[in-house]
Amino acid sequence: MNIANIRIGPRLTIAFSLTVVLMAVVVAVGVSRLQAVSAEIGLTVGDRYTKISLLNDIKHASNQQARSLRNMLLIQDAAQADTELAQVEQSIRQADADLARLDSLVTLPDARALLGRIAATRAAYAAGTALLVQQFKAGGREAAIATLYQRVRGEQLAYFAAVDKLIDFQVALMQASGRNAQDVAANARLVMLLLGVAGALLSLATAWYITRGIVRPIGHAVKVARTVAGGDLSSAIQVRSSDEAGQLTAALRDMNDSLVRIVTQVRAGTDTIATASAEIAAGNADLSSRTEQQAGSLEETASSIEELTSTVKQNADNARQANQLALSASDVAGKGGAVVAQVVDTMAAINASSRKIVDIIGVIDGIAFQTNILALNAAVEAARAGEQGRGFAVVAGEVRNLAQRSAAAAREIKALIADSVDKVDGGARLVDQAGHTMEEIVTSVRRVTDIIGEIASASQEQLDGIEQINTAICEMDETTQRNAALVEQASAAATAMREQASALSATVGVFTLGAGDAPSVHATRSATVSSLGGRRPAAKAAARLPAPAAAPAARKPAKVANGAGRVNDADGEWQEF
């Protein structure tokens, strides 16, 4: 079985498993050795040290017992002596309890023999102590002191010697346990060090072997990737293993094959893009030229519409002024008609008054005639009266003269009044005719006013319609300008696309496809573009024009001719639109 065909994951798992097994062995050995050391330490602390501690407690209680006995014999105060006696008894009880516990812990034969020696010497020491206490209680202090020095002191020394022997025995056992623990720890250290070194060497060897099996295929894959990155797609990529590195190499091989197909297709596509972009650029040039012509035509149309609008507007203004003058004339004619009607009425009244005056003058003439007759009759009667009637005759003559003069004046006035009446009648007839004439004039003026009003309305409607046409022309002009800007942008886009196609062709040309390498597309594209070289685009800098959204707002009808689009003959660029 070739280890190169094993996947990286299982290989790493095996390596780490070996490391873990070695670590587990080291830990197991260490734990077992530590358990042995722990057992020795537990034996030392839990058994040896406990027994030594009990023996020391027993020795301490015995010392306390001896001090209390001496104090009891030395103190003269009975109460303090009793206290010391109680302490002696307490020390005896404490020593008995510790000795009983020690008896339950000692198991070794040698230790049991020494413990028996302690029990024998303690029994003798306890008997001497009991005798001393009895003598002291009986009041024999001197006898008690003699017993202390002659018997109890020797028994106490024998007792302490037995306790010290058992303590020395337990200390020797504890030291032996310590040495055993040190030996076990040293053995465990050596075993763990050897196992650790062996595990480290085995881990390093395994890591080196596995790393070598991973790094070499990956290095080969990196070399392949750098070759592809450098543009060389002609190299034959060999797959030497089936692990992840081999799969990576196989993927790079498939990628290389895919890049070969893609680059071939892209090279073929750049020819098509270059040809299409050149044709689009030529078409945009023609469209830009036609758009320029359309803009010029719209400019001329807008100028004509502007002049027509000015003329129609002036006609509408004149019609409105004529309508206002006709309305004023109609009002004046109406007022004149009303005045003439008043004059006719006045002349009629004057005629009637004149006729009444004629009648009054006729009455005056009749009165003058009658007065003359009466004066004549009075004169006749005065003549008949003779001398008595002479004065009355003078008066009657005067009256007659006055009557004659009044009649003459009345006749003259009547003649004048009659002539005036005739003239007033003629004037009344003329005024009547003038009134009829004024009515006809008022009627004619009103008809003229209506006709001029209709003309003004029609002129206003024409002005509104022409303004709408002007607005439409302006919108068409603006739309044409936007179309021209779009054509410029399309031309620039076509140029950019042609440049991008050239750049793409140059970029794809970096790749080497081997023996089946397709011919370069530069020559084909250059030939295609040069065949269209006679059709230069109408604009080269459409990118410098504002976007359609930023086109100028619709201008007022009076300023249509100010936004003409023109082309610079020198360089073919749009100067203003």
C-alpha positions in Angstrom: 0.0 0.0 0.0 1.5 3.3 -1.1 1.3 5.8 1.7 1.1 8.7 -0.8 -2.4 7.5 -1.8 -3.6 7.8 1.8 -5.4 11.0 2.4 -3.8 13.7 4.6 -6.5 13.5 7.2 -6.0 9.7 8.0 -2.2 10.2 7.8 -2.4 13.0 10.4 -4.8 10.9 12.4 -2.3 8.0 12.5 0.6 10.3 13.5 -1.4 12.0 16.2 -2.7 8.7 17.4 0.9 7.4 17.8 1.8 10.5 19.7 -1.3 10.1 21.9 -0.5 6.5 22.6 3.0 7.4 23.6 1.7 10.1 25.8 -0.8 7.7 27.3 2.0 5.1 28.0 4.1 7.9 29.6 1.1 9.0 31.7 0.3 5.4 32.7 3.8 4.7 33.8 3.9 8.0 35.6 0.6 7.4 37.3 1.6 3.9 38.5 4.9 5.2 39.9 3.2 8.1 41.5 0.7 5.7 43.1 3.7 3.7 44.5 5.2 6.9 45.8 1.8 7.9 47.2 1.5 4.6 48.9 4.9 5.0 50.6 4.1 8.5 51.6 0.7 7.4 52.9 2.3 4.7 54.9 4.8 7.1 56.2 2.3 9.8 57.1 -0.7 7.6 58.0 1.1 4.9 60.0 4.7 5.6 60.9 4.2 9.3 61.7 0.9 8.6 63.6 2.6 6.1 65.8 5.6 8.4 66.5 3.2 11.2 67.3 1.3 8.9 69.8 4.5 7.9 71.4 5.6 11.5 71.7 2.2 12.3 73.2 2.6 9.4 75.7 6.1 10.7 76.6 4.8 14.2 77.0 1.9 13.1 79.2 4.5 11.1 81.3 6.7 14.2 81.6 3.7 16.2 82.6 2.9 13.5 85.2 6.4 13.7 86.6 6.4 17.5 86.9 3.0 17.5 88.6 4.3 14.9 91.1 7.3 17.0 92.0 5.2 20.2 92.1 2.8 18.4 94.4 5.6 17.4 96.8 7.2 20.8 96.7 4.1 23.1 97.2 3.0 23.7 100.8 -0.5 25.0 99.8 -3.0 22.1 100.1 -5.3 23.6 97.4 -2.4 23.9 94.8 -1.2 20.5 95.8 -4.6 19.1 95.1 -4.6 20.8 91.7 -1.2 19.2 90.9 -2.6 15.9 92.0 -5.6 16.3 89.6 -3.1 17.1 86.8 -1.2 13.9 87.7 -4.4 11.9 87.4 -5.3 13.7 84.1 -1.9 12.9 82.6 -2.3 9.2 83.6 -5.6 9.0 81.9 -4.3 10.7 78.7 -1.3 8.4 78.6 -3.5 5.3 79.0 -5.8 6.5 76.2 -2.8 7.1 73.8 -1.3 3.8 74.7 -4.6 2.0 74.1 -4.8 3.6 70.6 -1.2 2.8 69.9 -1.8 -0.8 70.8 -4.5 -1.0 68.1 -2.1 0.4 65.5 1.0 -1.6 66.1 1.1 -4.8 64.0 4.7 -5.7 63.4 6.2 -8.4 65.8 9.2 -6.3 66.7 7.1 -3.3 67.4 4.7 -5.5 69.4 7.6 -6.7 71.6 8.7 -3.1 72.2 5.2 -2.1 72.9 5.0 -5.0 75.5 8.2 -3.6 77.1 6.5 -0.2 77.3 3.4 -1.8 79.0 5.6 -3.6 81.5 7.7 -0.6 82.5 4.6 1.6 82.6 2.9 -0.9 85.0 5.8 -0.7 87.4 5.9 3.1 86.9 2.2 3.3 87.6 2.5 1.2 90.8 5.3 3.4 92.2 3.3 6.5 91.3 0.2 5.1 93.0 2.2 4.4 96.2 3.6 7.9 96.1 0.2 9.5 95.8 -1.1 7.3 98.6 1.7 8.4 100.9 1.1 12.0 100.0 -2.6 11.8 100.8 -1.8 10.1 104.1 0.3 13.1 105.0 3.7 11.4 104.6 5.3 14.0 102.4 8.8 12.9 103.4 8.0 9.2 102.7 6.5 10.2 99.3 9.6 12.2 98.4 11.8 9.2 99.4 9.6 7.0 97.2 10.0 9.4 94.3 13.7 9.4 94.4 14.3 5.8 95.4 11.7 4.0 93.3 9.5 6.2 90.9 12.4 8.0 89.3 14.1 4.8 88.3 10.8 3.3 87.0 10.2 6.5 85.0 13.6 6.4 83.4 13.0 2.7 82.5 9.6 3.6 81.1 11.0 6.5 79.0 13.8 4.3 77.7 11.2 1.7 76.5 9.2 4.5 74.8 12.3 5.9 73.1 13.2 2.5 71.7 9.8 2.2 70.0 10.1 5.8 68.7 13.5 4.9 67.3 12.0 1.8 65.7 9.2 3.8 64.1 11.6 6.5 62.9 13.7 3.8 61.3 10.6 2.4 59.5 9.6 6.0 58.4 13.1 6.6 57.0 13.0 3.3 55.1 9.6 4.3 53.6 11.1 7.7 52.6 14.0 6.0 50.9 11.6 3.6 49.1 9.5 6.6 47.9 12.7 8.3 46.6 13.7 5.2 44.8 10.3 4.8 43.2 10.3 8.5 42.2 13.7 8.2 40.7 12.7 5.0 38.8 9.6 6.7 37.6 11.6 9.8 36.4 14.0 7.6 34.5 11.2 5.6 32.8 9.2 8.7 31.9 12.3 10.4 30.6 13.2 7.4 28.4 9.6 7.1 27.2 9.4 10.8 26.5 12.6 10.8 24.5 11.5 7.8 22.5 8.0 9.3 21.9 9.6 12.6 20.9 11.9 10.9 18.4 9.1 8.8 17.0 6.8 11.8 16.7 9.6 13.8 15.0 10.2 11.0 12.6 6.5 10.5 11.9 6.0 14.3 11.5 9.0 14.5 9.1 7.7 11.6 7.0 4.1 12.9 6.8 5.2 16.5 6.2 7.5 15.4 3.4 4.6 13.4 1.9 2.4 16.5 2.1 4.9 19.3 1.2 6.3 17.7 -1.9 3.0 17.3 -3.7 1.9 20.7 -2.6 5.1 22.2 -3.8 4.5 20.5 -7.2 1.0 22.0 -7.1 2.4 25.5 -6.3 4.8 25.1 -9.2 1.9 24.2 -11.5 -0.1 27.2 -10.2 2.8 29.6 -10.8 3.2 28.3 -14.3 -0.6 28.9 -15.0 -0.4 32.3 -13.3 2.5 33.2 -15.6 0.2 32.5 -18.6 1.8 29.2 -19.7 -1.1 26.8 -20.3 0.9 24.4 -22.5 2.6 22.4 -19.7 1.5 18.8 -19.1 0.4 18.4 -15.5 0.9 15.0 -14.0 -1.0 13.7 -11.0 1.3 11.5 -8.8 -1.0 10.7 -5.9 -4.6 10.4 -4.9 -4.5 12.3 -1.6 -5.6 15.9 -1.2 -2.4 17.3 -2.8 -3.0 14.9 -5.7 -6.6 16.1 -5.9 -5.4 19.7 -5.9 -3.0 18.9 -8.7 -5.9 17.2 -10.6 -8.0 20.3 -10.0 -5.2 22.5 -11.3 -5.0 20.3 -14.4 -8.7 20.6 -14.9 -8.4 24.4 -14.3 -5.6 24.6 -16.9 -7.7 22.7 -19.4 -10.7 25.0 -18.7 -8.5 28.1 -19.1 -7.3 26.8 -22.4 -10.9 26.4 -23.6 -11.9 29.8 -22.1 -8.9 31.7 -23.6 -9.6 30.1 -27.0 -13.3 31.2 -26.8 -12.3 34.7 -25.5 -9.9 35.1 -28.3 -12.6 34.2 -30.8 -15.0 36.5 -29.0 -12.6 39.5 -29.1 -12.7 39.4 -32.9 -16.4 39.6 -32.9 -16.5 42.3 -30.3 -13.9 44.4 -32.2 -15.8 44.1 -35.4 -19.1 44.9 -33.8 -17.7 47.8 -31.8 -16.2 49.3 -35.0 -19.5 48.9 -36.9 -21.3 50.5 -33.9 -18.9 53.4 -33.9 -19.4 54.0 -37.6 -23.2 53.8 -37.2 -23.1 56.2 -34.3 -21.0 58.6 -36.5 -23.7 58.5 -39.2 -26.5 58.8 -36.6 -24.6 61.8 -35.0 -24.4 63.5 -38.4 -28.1 63.0 -39.1 -28.9 64.2 -35.6 -26.8 67.3 -36.3 -28.8 68.0 -39.5 -32.0 67.4 -37.7 -30.9 69.9 -35.0 -30.1 72.5 -37.6 -33.5 72.0 -39.3 -35.2 72.3 -35.9 -33.2 75.5 -35.3 -34.4 77.1 -38.5 -38.0 75.9 -37.8 -37.8 77.4 -34.4 -36.6 80.7 -35.8 -39.4 80.8 -38.3 -41.9 79.9 -35.6 -40.4 82.6 -33.4 -40.9 85.2 -36.2 -44.5 84.0 -36.8 -45.2 84.1 -33.1 -44.0 87.7 -32.9 -46.2 88.6 -35.9 -49.3 86.9 -34.6 -48.6 88.3 -31.2 -48.4 91.8 -32.7 -51.6 91.2 -34.6 -53.3 90.0 -31.5 -52.1 93.1 -29.6 -53.4 95.4 -32.5 -56.7 93.5 -32.5 -57.0 93.9 -28.7 -56.2 97.7 -29.1 -58.7 98.0 -32.0 -61.3 96.1 -29.9 -60.7 98.5 -27.0 -60.9 101.5 -29.4 -64.1 100.1 -30.9 -65.6 99.6 -27.5 -64.6 103.2 -26.6 -66.2 104.4 -29.9 -69.3 102.4 -29.2 -69.6 103.9 -25.8 -69.0 107.4 -27.3 -71.6 106.7 -30.0 -74.1 105.5 -27.4 -73.5 108.6 -25.4 -73.9 110.8 -28.5 -77.1 109.1 -29.4 -78.4 109.7 -25.9 -77.4 113.4 -26.2 -79.1 113.7 -29.6 -82.2 112.1 -28.2 -82.1 114.7 -25.4 -81.6 117.4 -28.0 -84.6 116.1 -30.0 -86.7 116.1 -26.8 -85.4 119.7 -26.1 -86.3 120.9 -29.6 -89.7 119.3 -29.3 -90.2 121.2 -26.0 -88.9 124.4 -27.6 -91.3 123.9 -30.5 -94.2 123.3 -28.2 -93.2 126.4 -26.2 -93.0 128.5 -29.4 -96.4 127.4 -30.4 -97.7 128.4 -27.0 -96.0 131.8 -27.4 -97.7 132.2 -30.8 -101.0 131.4 -29.2 -100.3 133.9 -26.4 -99.2 136.5 -29.0 -102.5 135.9 -30.8 -104.4 136.5 -27.6 -102.4 139.7 -27.0 -103.2 140.8 -30.6 -106.9 140.1 -30.0 -106.8 142.0 -26.8 -105.1 144.9 -28.6 -107.7 144.8 -31.3 -110.5 144.8 -28.8 -108.8 147.6 -26.9 -108.6 149.6 -30.1 -112.3 149.0 -30.7 -113.1 150.0 -27.2 -110.9 153.1 -27.6 -112.6 153.9 -30.8 -116.0 153.5 -29.2 -114.8 155.6 -26.3 -113.7 158.3 -28.7 -117.1 158.2 -30.4 -118.8 158.5 -27.1 -116.5 161.3 -26.0 -117.3 163.2 -29.3 -120.9 162.8 -28.5 -120.3 164.1 -25.0 -118.8 167.3 -26.4 -116.8 169.4 -24.0 -117.3 167.0 -21.1 -115.9 164.1 -23.0 -112.8 165.9 -24.4 -110.5 164.6 -21.7 -111.9 161.1 -22.0 -111.4 161.4 -25.7 -107.7 162.3 -25.2 -107.4 159.3 -22.9 -109.2 157.1 -25.4 -106.9 158.3 -28.2 -103.9 157.5 -26.1 -105.3 154.1 -25.3 -106.0 153.6 -29.0 -102.5 154.6 -29.8 -101.2 152.2 -27.3 -103.6 149.5 -28.6 -102.4 150.1 -32.1 -98.7 150.0 -31.0 -99.4 146.8 -29.0 -101.1 145.3 -32.0 -98.2 146.2 -34.3 -95.7 144.8 -31.8 -97.8 141.7 -31.4 -97.8 141.3 -35.1 -94.1 141.7 -35.3 -93.6 139.3 -32.5 -96.0 136.8 -34.0 -94.1 137.1 -37.3 -90.8 136.5 -35.5 -92.3 133.7 -33.4 -93.8 132.1 -36.5 -90.4 132.3 -38.3 -88.8 130.8 -35.1 -91.3 128.1 -35.0 -90.7 127.2 -38.6 -86.9 127.1 -37.9 -87.5 125.1 -34.8 -89.6 122.7 -36.8 -86.8 122.4 -39.3 -84.3 121.9 -36.6 -86.4 119.4 -34.9 -86.7 117.4 -38.1 -82.9 117.7 -38.6 -82.3 116.6 -35.0 -84.7 113.7 -35.5 -82.8 112.7 -38.6 -79.6 113.1 -36.6 -81.0 110.9 -33.9 -81.9 108.2 -36.4 -78.4 108.6 -37.9 -76.8 108.3 -34.5 -78.8 105.1 -33.8 -77.5 103.6 -37.1 -74.0 104.7 -36.2 -74.3 103.2 -32.7 -75.6 100.0 -34.3 -72.7 99.9 -36.9 -70.1 100.7 -34.2 -71.4 97.8 -32.1 -71.3 95.5 -35.1 -67.7 96.6 -35.8 -66.9 96.1 -32.1 -68.2 92.6 -32.2 -66.3 91.8 -35.4 -63.1 93.3 -33.9 -63.7 91.2 -30.7 -64.0 88.1 -32.8 -60.8 89.0 -34.6 -59.0 89.6 -31.3 -60.3 86.2 -30.0 -59.2 84.4 -33.2 -55.8 86.2 -33.0 -55.4 85.1 -29.3 -56.3 81.5 -30.3 -53.8 81.7 -33.1 -51.2 83.0 -30.6 -52.0 80.2 -28.2 -51.7 77.6 -30.9 -48.5 79.0 -32.2 -47.1 79.1 -28.7 -48.0 75.5 -28.3 -46.3 74.7 -31.6 -43.3 76.7 -30.4 -43.3 74.8 -27.1 -43.4 71.5 -29.0 -40.6 72.7 -31.3 -38.6 73.5 -28.1 -39.3 70.1 -26.7 -38.3 68.5 -30.0 -35.1 70.6 -29.9 -34.4 69.5 -26.4 -35.1 65.9 -27.2 -32.9 66.2 -30.3 -30.1 67.6 -28.1 -30.6 64.7 -25.6 -30.5 62.3 -28.5 -27.3 63.9 -29.7 -25.9 63.6 -26.2 -27.0 59.9 -26.1 -25.4 59.4 -29.6 -22.2 60.9 -28.3 -22.3 58.7 -25.2 -23.1 55.6 -27.4 -20.2 56.6 -29.7 -17.9 57.0 -26.7 -19.2 53.7 -25.3 -18.5 52.0 -28.6 -15.0 53.5 -28.7 -14.4 52.3 -25.1 -15.8 48.9 -25.9 -13.4 48.8 -28.9 -10.5 49.8 -26.6 -11.6 47.2 -24.0 -11.8 44.6 -26.8 -8.2 45.5 -27.8 -7.1 45.4 -24.1 -8.9 42.0 -23.6 -7.2 40.7 -26.7 -3.9 41.9 -25.4 -4.6 40.4 -22.0 -5.7 37.0 -23.5 -2.6 37.1 -25.7 -0.5 36.6 -22.5 -1.6 33.0 -22.3 0.4 30.3 -24.2 -1.8 27.5 -25.4 0.8 25.2 -26.9 1.0 23.7 -30.4 -2.7 24.4 -31.1 -2.5 28.1 -30.2 -5.0 30.1 -32.1 -3.7 33.0 -34.2 -3.6 36.5 -32.6 -6.7 38.5 -33.0 -4.8 41.8 -33.3 -4.3 41.6 -37.0 -8.0 40.7 -37.6 -9.3 43.5 -35.4 -6.9 46.0 -36.9 -8.0 45.1 -40.4 -11.6 45.3 -39.5 -11.2 48.7 -37.8 -9.0 50.1 -40.6 -11.7 49.1 -43.2 -14.0 51.4 -41.3 -11.4 54.2 -41.0 -13.1 56.3 -43.7 -16.2 56.7 -41.6 -15.0 58.8 -38.7 -17.4 59.2 -35.8 -19.1 62.6 -35.5 -17.9 63.0 -32.0 -14.9 61.8 -30.0 -15.5 63.3 -26.6 -19.1 62.4 -25.7 -17.9 61.5 -22.2 -17.3 65.2 -21.7 -20.9 66.1 -22.4 -23.4 66.1 -19.6 -25.6 63.1 -19.1 -29.2 63.1 -20.5 -30.5 63.8 -17.0 -28.4 66.9 -16.9 -29.6 68.3 -20.3 -30.7 72.0 -20.3 -34.3 72.6 -19.3 -36.8 73.6 -21.9 -36.2 77.1 -23.1 -38.8 79.8 -23.6 -40.3 80.2 -27.1 -38.5 83.6 -27.6 -35.1 82.0 -27.2 -35.4 78.9 -29.4 -32.7 80.0 -31.8 -30.1 80.5 -29.1 -29.5 76.7 -28.5 -28.3 75.7 -31.9 -26.1 72.7 -32.2 -23.0 73.0 -34.3 -20.0 70.8 -35.2 -16.4 72.0 -35.4 -15.2 71.2 -38.9 -11.6 71.1 -37.7 -11.7 68.2 -35.3 -15.3 66.8 -35.7 -16.1 67.3 -32.0 -19.5 68.7 -30.8 -18.8 72.2 -29.5 -22.3 73.0 -28.2 -25.7 71.5 -28.3 
